[in-house]
Amino acid sequence: MTNLSAFPITQKWPAQHPERIQLYSLPTPNGVKVSIMLEETGLLYEPHLVNFGSNDQMTPEFLSLSPNNKIPVILDPNGPGGKPLALFESGAILIYLAEKTGQFMPKDAAARYETIQWLMFQMGGIGPMFGQLGFFHKFAGKDYEDKRPRDRYVAESKRLLGVLNQRLEGRSWIMGDDYTIADMATFGWVRNLIGFYEAGDLVKFEDFQHVKRVLEAFVARPAVVKGLNVPQRA
């Protein structure tokens, strides 16, 4: 039996299946990147809900693995060399799981780096900008009289959608015919922008037909359907 008792996080979220990858997360655009990847790969995992409403992310147990107090986090009992490995940062986790399983990452070195390039495009651009737009459009920012902050993020989000749209012209996925971690990282955020954030009209989403086409293919995948609701909210 695998023993994870050396990790304080397991005191707050006990592992019922310690031989499986432990996922500490919330079904947000960043969180579902990893649950979707786990579903796509078929790796056995055990999800644990990190409840922001009760500030779970600020507890010592969670911070012991995620010093930046962000989800998602994984604890793999069978990491490199057969030793447990804990990781935070969704992009790092996606790369790790791709390399662990040999799935959703090109074998060719040049294509591998190109995939990582588009993953970084999501992490450095799409995620932060779409998140700021959501704040200024749907949440507290909507009460600001000065609409320049919102309009700044609207303009930048439209620009990023344009970059993505151009990339997808003539391609099934970001990397062409093959679905990769770059798609998993990106399209959960696109879905959130026009769904949860209700910003489709604001960014004129209908103008980005290639993005729309690929988003529809993404959300139709069975692993995506399941992963979008993991962990289930209480």
N, C-alpha and C positions, 0 to 999 in steps of 0.2 A: 504493500500500500504506500503510495506517494505521501510524503509528509511535508506540508507547507507551513507548519506551525512557526517556523522561524520568521515568517513574514507577518508583521503586525496587522496588515490589512485583513488577514483571514480571521482575526479576532472579531472584527466588526461584521464581516461578510463570510461566515464559515463556508468552507468548500464541502459540498455534499459529494462531489466527484473530483477529488484532488488530482487524479491522473489526467484530467482534462485541462485545456487552456481556460484560465479564469479571466472573464471579461467584466470590467467595472466601467459602466457607461450609462448613457441616457440616449433615447432616440432623437437626437438632434442631427443636423447635417454632418457634423464632425463625428459624432458617435456612430452613426449608421454606416459610415465608411467601413468600419472594422466588422460590424455584425454582418454586413453584406458579404465582405470578403470571406469571413468564416463560413457563411452559408454556401457561398460559391465553391469553396475548396472542399467542403465536406469534413473539415476538421471538427473533432468533438470539442465542445466548449461548454462552459457553465456561465450564464450571464448573471450579473448582480446589478441592481438598479442603484445608481448614485443619485439620491434625491436632493436636488438643489433647493427645494422648498424648505428642507430642514438642515441646509448647509452641510450636507454630507461631505462635499468637496473640500471643506475647511477642517475636517477632523484630522487628528494626528495619524490615524490609521491610513486614511487616503493619501495624505501628504507624504507618508513614508515611501510611496511608490511614485507619486506625481507631485513633485515639489512646486510645480507651477499651478497647482490646484485645478487642472483642466481634465476633462474626459476626452477620449477614452484612455483606459490603461489596460494592459494585459499582463498576466503572470503565466508564463508557459512553464509547466513543471519539467518539460523535456526540451530544454533549450540546447544551445550549442554544447557539445561535449557531454550531453545527457544531464546537464545541470539546469536548475530553474533560472529563468530569465524574466525580468520585469521590464516593461517598456511603456513609456508615455509618448505622446505626439502621434497623431493619426497617420501622418505620412511615413514616419519611421516604422510604425507597426505594419502598414501595408507592404512596405519593401521587405521587411522581415518575413512576413507570412508568404509573400510571393517566392522568396528564396528558399524558405523552409519546404514548401510544397512543389516548387518548380512549375507553378501555375500563374497565369495572368501577368507574366513578365516575359518579353522576348528573350530567347537564348542568345541571339546575335548581340554582340557587345554594343555596336552602334545603336541598334534599335532599343536596347535596354536603356542606354543613357537618354535617348530621345523620349522614352516613356517617363523616365524620372524627371526630365525637363518639364513635361506637361503636368506631372504631379506637382512640381514646384510652382507652376503657373497657377494652379488651383490654390495652393496653400498660401502663396504670397499675394495673389490678386483676387481671384473670385471669392474665396472665403471671407477675407477681411472686408472687402468692398461691399459684397452683398449683405454681410452682417451689419455694417454701418447704415446701409440703405434701409434695412429692416428696422433699425432703431429709430431713425429719423422719420420713417414713413408710418410705421404701425405702433411703435411704443412711445416712450417719453418724449422723443424728439418731435413728435407730431404737434406738440403743444407750443413749440418755439415759434414766435412770430417771424423771426428771421429764417426764411426758407433757403438761404444760400447753402448751409451745410447739407440739407437734403438734396438740393439740386446738384451739388458737387458729386455726391455719391450716385445720383441718377445718371449723370453724364459718364462717370467712370464705369459704372456697371454696364451701360450701353456699349461703351468702347470695348470692354472685355467680352461681352456677348458677340460683338462684331468680329473680334479676333478668333473666338471659338467657332463662330459660324463659317468664317473663311476656311478654317482648318478642316471643317467637316464636309465641305463641298466635295462631292465625289467619293466620300469615305463613309463606311458603315459605322466606324467608331473613330476615336481620336487617332489611333495608330493604324487605321485602315480596316482590314477585314477582321482583325483580332481585338477582342474585348480585353481590356487590361485594367490594372489598378488606377490608371489615369482617369478612366471612365467612372469607376466606382467613386473616386474622390470628387469628381466634378459634378455629376448629374444629380446627386442628392442635394447639392447647393442650388442648382438651377430649379429643381422641383420646389425647394423651399422658397425661393424668390417669388415664384408666381403663385404658389399655394399659400403656405403659412403667412408669408409677408404680404401677400395680396398686392404685389407690385408689378404684375404683368402689364397692365395698361400704362403704368408710369414709365416703364422702360420700352414700351411698344414691342412686346415680345413677339407678336405676330410677324414682325419684320425679319425675324431670325429663323427662317424656315428649316435650315439644316439642324440647328440646335433643337428646334421643336421636334423634328423627325427622330432624332437620336434619343431625346428624352423619352419619347413614347416607346421606343424599343427598350430602353433601360427599365422603365417602371413595369414593363410586361414580363420581365424575367422572374421566374418563380423564386429564386434566391433573393432578389431585391424585394419582392412583395413581402417575404417573411422577415428579412433583415431590417426593413424600415420600421418594424414594431418590436425590436429587441434592444434592450430589455423592455418588457412590458411595464408601462407606468402603473403605479399602485392605484 
